[in-house]
């Protein structure tokens, strides 16, 4: 397996709140949220995700499906060997001609899902994957088709919204019109051990700040002469951080000696992830190209992976799109309205003013430019220091908001938590007639004690005293 080379990449450097934080109100309304993190109040994420891989000859469709436990009603299981709780999953997959109500192919499947604990039965990050393989009839290359996936709870019969995926036609024949070359969809792989691939189903998204392992399958007609070669190009078409920074990100050429002849990935097993093995294929002339894309340095956004296959004087190319997203990105980083304000705790007023000026994209660009100056690992897109800062912002916003300050990080407790992290110990005192008191002790390298009081009994704690532990010792 080869690693693609980078051609171009620009690197810039528990108290319950009385009111729901502004950031939570906004994200509750935003259906675009995509995160697998469990939060204090909400679990953001898509409970149903699918991806579709079409074979080079267009005759086989591999529908990969992942459903979260939270989609289903789990009951106590009598089969303790499989799990303490079980649910029934009904899956229906249809291939339909666009404009027609009559499906070309229909596949229905019912299976039983098991989990070990009650917490898993309600979790949005506990996944159950499956692989549905469909044999397609000869389809009309002049028409368009779509794949419709429906998942139902087999116990209470509640139907989730259908997922509809456009199906690209890929007709393989030995006519000059097709050049005798056909290329299947690119398969993204989470890990590869020898010839065994493990992958989850996260739609067409891939993990942020990870190298991308990919496989491309193609087929060459017997009539063509010459050993094949494969050229792979990766292009960023949408940059979520810097809209102006797009373009080619990588380029790789594989010779026939670096390709796997008469082989294809075959589905082996499913669980939280799916496993495939690269095995000899019965279809003559089918090849598999394995390559690595250095995704650690790729910023979030939309990418296109183009595979071009050459055999003698004939060639063909096919492009797949995918998203690289930071799944689990702090919510406060998604909008500069939330991300810039906490900087007042660590930057001067002039610095904050400079970052907060301009449009939202301009603010985001300047925000990331500042944090790149603080990045301990500038060779990767993931900025550990920025991530830690905004994870603290999230916690403070959700836990320290009050009736006057909906952004909890701007309260006294939120500021201390942001600057110093979680205290070693918290003592709370509630005496009738007196102000509630919280005492935060940092017996680590901070070596301080912070005292907060709530004189109005409304959850509005104010910093009233700071002690230096080092001086006392």
DOSE-846975 format. One record per residue (C-alpha): x, y, z negated; residue in one letter. Coordinates in steps of 0.1 Angstrom, whole numbers, padded with zeros to 4 digits, always signed. Last residue first. Layout:
N
XYZA ...
//
This chain:
473
+0024+0262-0535X +0001+0292-0537X +0020+0310-0509X +0019+0280-0486X -0019+0277-0492X -0025+0312-0480X -0060+0323-0489X -0086+0340-0467X -0118+0356-0480X -0152+0369-0469X -0157+0354-0434X -0194+0358-0426X -0220+0331-0422X -0252+0339-0405X -0272+0308-0411X -0303+0327-0422X -0298+0328-0460X -0292+0365-0458X -0259+0365-0478X -0244+0336-0458X -0208+0333-0471X -0176+0320-0455X -0143+0312-0473X -0112+0303-0453X -0083+0284-0468X -0049+0284-0451X -0019+0261-0445X -0022+0261-0407X +0004+0232-0405X -0021+0209-0420X -0040+0214-0453X -0066+0235-0435X -0094+0241-0460X -0127+0255-0449X -0150+0267-0477X -0186+0272-0469X -0210+0292-0491X -0247+0296-0493X -0255+0329-0510X -0268+0326-0545X -0304+0325-0558X -0306+0287-0557X -0271+0272-0554X -0260+0257-0521X -0222+0251-0519X -0205+0235-0489X -0169+0222-0490X -0153+0215-0456X -0120+0196-0453X -0091+0193-0429X -0106+0220-0408X -0114+0214-0371X -0095+0236-0347X -0073+0266-0356X -0081+0294-0332X -0115+0282-0319X -0127+0270-0353X -0117+0303-0369X -0136+0322-0342X -0166+0300-0344X -0168+0304-0381X -0167+0342-0378X -0193+0342-0350X -0183+0347-0313X -0179+0310-0307X -0215+0305-0316X -0228+0321-0285X -0264+0328-0296X -0253+0355-0319X -0281+0373-0337X -0303+0343-0346X -0273+0320-0353X -0249+0300-0332X -0223+0280-0352X -0228+0244-0340X -0234+0244-0302X -0213+0274-0293X -0185+0263-0317X -0183+0229-0302X -0183+0242-0266X -0156+0268-0274X -0135+0241-0290X -0137+0220-0258X -0129+0253-0241X -0095+0256-0258X -0086+0219-0255X -0093+0220-0217X -0073+0252-0212X -0043+0236-0230X -0045+0203-0211X -0047+0219-0177X -0057+0193-0152X -0047+0202-0116X -0013+0186-0120X +0023+0198-0115X +0018+0227-0139X +0018+0203-0169X +0020+0226-0200X -0004+0251-0184X -0003+0285-0201X +0004+0305-0169X -0022+0283-0152X -0047+0296-0178X -0044+0331-0164X -0049+0321-0128X -0078+0299-0139X -0096+0330-0153X -0086+0352-0123X -0102+0327-0099X -0133+0324-0121X -0137+0361-0123X -0134+0364-0085X -0160+0337-0080X -0183+0354-0104X -0179+0388-0087X -0155+0415-0100X -0142+0424-0134X -0141+0400-0163X -0104+0390-0159X -0092+0426-0160X -0115+0435-0190X -0101+0405-0209X -0065+0417-0204X -0074+0452-0213X -0092+0441-0245X -0061+0421-0256X -0061+0384-0255X -0066+0356-0281X -0100+0361-0297X -0113+0382-0268X -0107+0351-0246X -0140+0338-0260X -0159+0362-0237X -0143+0349-0204X -0157+0313-0203X -0194+0318-0210X -0202+0345-0184X -0174+0330-0163X -0197+0300-0158X -0188+0263-0157X -0160+0266-0183X -0184+0268-0212X -0197+0234-0203X -0164+0217-0210X -0155+0195-0181X -0167+0159-0188X -0167+0148-0152X -0141+0170-0136X -0152+0166-0100X -0136+0154-0068X -0163+0152-0042X -0163+0129-0011X -0168+0132+0026X -0160+0104+0051X -0146+0110+0086X -0141+0085+0114X -0116+0084+0142X -0111+0065+0174X -0081+0055+0196X -0073+0038+0228X -0039+0041+0246X -0024+0012+0228X -0043+0007+0196X -0049+0038+0175X -0071+0042+0144X -0079+0076+0130X -0092+0078+0094X -0104+0112+0082X -0109+0118+0045X -0129+0149+0038X -0129+0167+0005X -0154+0187-0016X -0143+0205-0047X -0122+0203-0079X -0085+0210-0075X -0062+0183-0062X -0028+0178-0080X -0037+0145-0097X -0054+0134-0064X -0022+0121-0049X -0039+0100-0022X -0031+0063-0022X -0034+0040+0007X -0048+0006+0017X -0057-0002+0053X -0079-0032+0061X -0081-0050+0094X -0108-0069+0113X -0098-0085+0146X -0115-0118+0140X -0144-0118+0116X -0140-0146+0091X -0121-0124+0067X -0092-0134+0045X -0096-0120+0010X -0091-0086-0007X -0109-0090-0040X -0137-0067-0053X -0147-0060-0089X -0175-0037-0100X -0177-0015-0131X -0197-0016-0163X -0206-0051-0151X -0204-0065-0116X -0185-0094-0100X -0167-0106-0069X -0176-0085-0039X -0153-0091-0009X -0127-0067+0004X -0117-0075+0039X -0089-0093+0058X -0080-0103+0093X -0048-0082+0091X -0038-0062+0061X -0019-0031+0073X +0016-0020+0065X +0032-0040+0093X +0006-0024+0117X +0021+0010+0110X +0006+0034+0086X +0006+0072+0091X -0001+0096+0062X -0012+0132+0058X -0024+0152+0028X -0040+0184+0016X -0052+0201+0048X -0073+0232+0042X -0090+0252+0015X -0079+0280-0009X -0103+0309-0002X -0131+0295-0023X -0108+0293-0054X -0122+0273-0083X -0149+0252-0066X -0128+0246-0035X -0148+0234-0005X -0134+0219+0027X -0103+0202+0013X -0087+0180+0040X -0072+0146+0037X -0057+0130+0069X -0050+0094+0075X -0034+0080+0106X -0036+0042+0113X -0016+0021+0137X -0028-0008+0157X -0007-0034+0176X -0011-0032+0213X -0037-0044+0238X -0074-0040+0236X -0096-0068+0250X -0098-0086+0217X -0118-0057+0202X -0104-0039+0172X -0122-0036+0138X -0116-0012+0109X -0116-0012+0071X -0105+0018+0051X -0094+0014+0015X -0087+0042-0010X -0068+0048-0042X -0071+0084-0055X -0045+0097-0079X -0063+0111-0109X -0069+0147-0119X -0106+0147-0113X -0123+0113-0109X -0141+0107-0077X -0175+0116-0065X -0196+0100-0037X -0221+0085-0060X -0204+0075-0092X -0203+0038-0087X -0174+0023-0106X -0144+0006-0089X -0121-0023-0096X -0099-0037-0068X -0081-0071-0068X -0054-0075-0042X -0025-0068-0066X -0041-0049-0094X -0059-0019-0080X -0078+0007-0100X -0106+0033-0095X -0111+0025-0058X -0127+0047-0032X -0140+0028-0001X -0138+0046+0032X -0167+0038+0056X -0161+0015+0085X -0141+0021+0117X -0148+0006+0151X -0125+0003+0180X -0134-0011+0215X -0132+0023+0230X -0169+0029+0221X -0180+0042+0254X -0154+0021+0272X -0176-0009+0262X -0164-0037+0239X -0191-0031+0213X -0193-0017+0178X -0221+0006+0168X -0215+0028+0138X -0247+0046+0129X -0243+0069+0099X -0270+0063+0073X -0284+0093+0055X -0288+0084+0017X -0322+0087+0000X -0323+0082-0038X -0359+0077-0050X -0370+0094-0082X -0372+0069-0111X -0402+0047-0114X -0417+0038-0148X -0428+0001-0147X -0428-0002-0186X -0409-0034-0186X -0393-0037-0152X -0380-0001-0153X -0379+0008-0117X -0351+0017-0093X -0356+0029-0058X -0330+0033-0031X -0338+0046+0004X -0312+0043+0032X -0316+0066+0062X -0315+0060+0099X -0309+0082+0130X -0316+0072+0166X -0294+0071+0197X -0273+0042+0183X -0304+0020+0183X -0300-0007+0157X -0291-0044+0161X -0303-0060+0129X -0287-0052+0096X -0275-0077+0070X -0278-0060+0036X -0255-0064+0007X -0267-0051-0027X -0239-0047-0053X -0247-0041-0090X -0236-0018-0117X -0248-0014-0153X -0234+0016-0170X -0232+0028-0206X -0226+0065-0203X -0262+0077-0206X -0267+0057-0238X -0301+0046-0251X -0295+0008-0251X -0258+0013-0261X -0269+0028-0294X -0291-0002-0301X -0261-0024-0299X -0249-0054-0278X -0264-0046-0244X -0280-0068-0217X -0295-0060-0183X -0318-0085-0166X -0322-0086-0128X -0348-0080-0102X -0340-0075-0065X -0359-0063-0035X -0343-0059+0000X -0361-0042+0029X -0348-0038+0064X -0363-0018+0094X -0387+0001+0071X -0420+0013+0086X -0427+0050+0077X -0409+0063+0108X -0394+0098+0113X -0359+0087+0104X -0356+0050+0110X -0357+0032+0077X -0333+0011+0057X -0349+0001+0024X -0334-0009-0009X -0356-0018-0039X -0343-0025-0074X -0362-0037-0104X -0342-0036-0137X -0355-0055-0167X -0341-0047-0202X -0323-0066-0229X -0311-0061-0265X -0288-0082-0288X -0266-0094-0259X -0257-0123-0236X -0250-0150-0262X -0278-0136-0284X -0305-0147-0259X -0336-0140-0279X -0332-0103-0270X -0348-0074-0288X -0363-0050-0262X -0348-0023-0241X -0368+0003-0222X -0347+0016-0193X -0332+0047-0178X -0310+0053-0209X -0289+0022-0201X -0274+0041-0172X -0278+0027-0137X -0251+0021-0111X -0257+0010-0075X -0235+0000-0047X -0252-0006-0013X -0230-0025+0011X -0245-0024+0046X -0235-0050+0072X -0241-0049+0110X -0224-0015+0117X -0194-0032+0133X -0170-0013+0110X -0190-0022+0079X -0211+0005+0062X -0204+0015+0026X -0233+0032+0007X -0229+0049-0027X -0254+0051-0055X -0259+0068-0088X -0288+0067-0113X -0286+0081-0149X -0271+0114-0136X -0254+0132-0164X -0257+0156-0193X -0264+0142-0227X -0278+0169-0249X -0278+0182-0285X -0244+0174-0300X -0229+0164-0267X -0221+0130-0252X -0198+0135-0222X -0206+0119-0188X -0209+0152-0170X -0227+0165-0139X -0250+0195-0143X -0267+0204-0110X -0302+0203-0126X -0296+0236-0143X -0324+0244-0167X -0308+0227-0197X -0276+0243-0187X -0289+0278-0192X -0305+0271-0226X -0274+0253-0238X -0251+0282-0228X -0275+0306-0246X -0272+0287-0278X -0305+0272-0291X -0316+0292-0322X -0314+0284-0359X -0281+0264-0355X -0279+0231-0372X -0249+0228-0397X -0227+0199-0392X -0011+0289-0122X -0019+0289-0094X -0010+0258-0074X -0017+0259-0036X -0015+0225-0019X -0003+0217+0016X +0011+0186+0032X +0011+0162+0003X +0022+0127+0012X -0002+0097+0013X +0010+0068-0008X +0013+0034+0009X +0000+0000+0000X 
//
